[in-house]
Amino acid sequence: MENNKVSLTALVSCFARGYHTVHSAKPIFNDYVANQLLKEEEKKMIASNWSNAALFFDQDKGEAFNDDEKLDWVMNTQCVPQLVSRSRYAEDHLLSAIERGVKQYVILGAGFDTFALRQEDLPEDFVIYEVDHPDTQKFKIERMKEMHIEKPDNLRFVPVDFMKESLQVKLKEQGFDEQKLSFFSLLGVSMYLSKADFLKILSFISNIAPAGSSFVFDYLDELAFHPLLAAKKLTQMRQITAKTGEPMITGFDPLYLDIEVQHQQMLLYENLSPENIEDQYFNGQEDELHAFDHFHFAHLVVNK
């Protein structure tokens, strides 16, 4: 995993959340910290790349729009909706879980997640664990220092190379308490993992967390990989990620997800379809924001 590659992925997601917060008349997810983590030259570079991508997604719009119009159209139709809705979903469920007594939040593949920098009115004993590859985490820590963003006292960084190290050991080294109700999230990752590796993550969570703990993630359905049935937008997205060396390889059948997770001592609490996500987060939006086809949100609960 190359440092500059990992950093670019984190920067692009952060840019999209910040762009949405500033430019949407009715933000679905208000990440008011995101832009503080980015340098101006990074914002310009990412904006230019996305603007130029309009030709790939729609040649007519790419030729007819000016740069600002292209950027706005690409961000709102090809990038932002999935990023902001999945973050909103995860944090809505997290806040509900805190009311039920959850004391620990583990963000798997944290990247440039900013929840710890936006937290308000949380219990004094609430702890946030950001888990990511050492290169990505080092980059974020250095960036926070560079931008004079202070690390909250209840934030623990957990650098883990999954190919060489045990996540369970690394979490416990940072103070993770296996007896406390916990909440886990994994956003924008499941489709890049083999199904076996993803199910291992579920097994790890059910082993380390007590019954009643939660896990939220987003996933692709199996039709996303069908050459004739997949939506054009999803096919284009897969082409782009494959060219970057990170192909989407895994989807789940929403009708059988509950059966698959039971083998990892998990129960399916909620399973949102694209139509459900559209109704829940995009009704009343006036800036072309809509739920993406084939993407689903799921909330699992440890059951052992």
Buried (B, 14 or more C-beta within 10 A) or exposed (E): EEEEBBBBBBBBBBBBBBBBBEBBEEBBBBBBBBBBBBEEEBBEBBBEBBBBBBBEBBEEBBEEBEEEEBBBBBBBBBBBBBBBBBBBBBBBBBBEBBEEEBBBBBBBBBBBBBBBBBBEEBEEEBBBBBBBBBBBBBBBBEBBEEEEBEEEEBBBBBBBEBEEEEBBEBBBEBEBBBEBBBBBBBBBBBBBBEEEEBBBBBBBBBEBBBEBBBBBBBBBBBBBBEEEEBBEBBBBBBEBBEEEEBEBBBBBEBEEBBEBBEEBBBBBBEBBBBEBBBEBBBEEBEBEBBBBBBBBBBBBBBBE
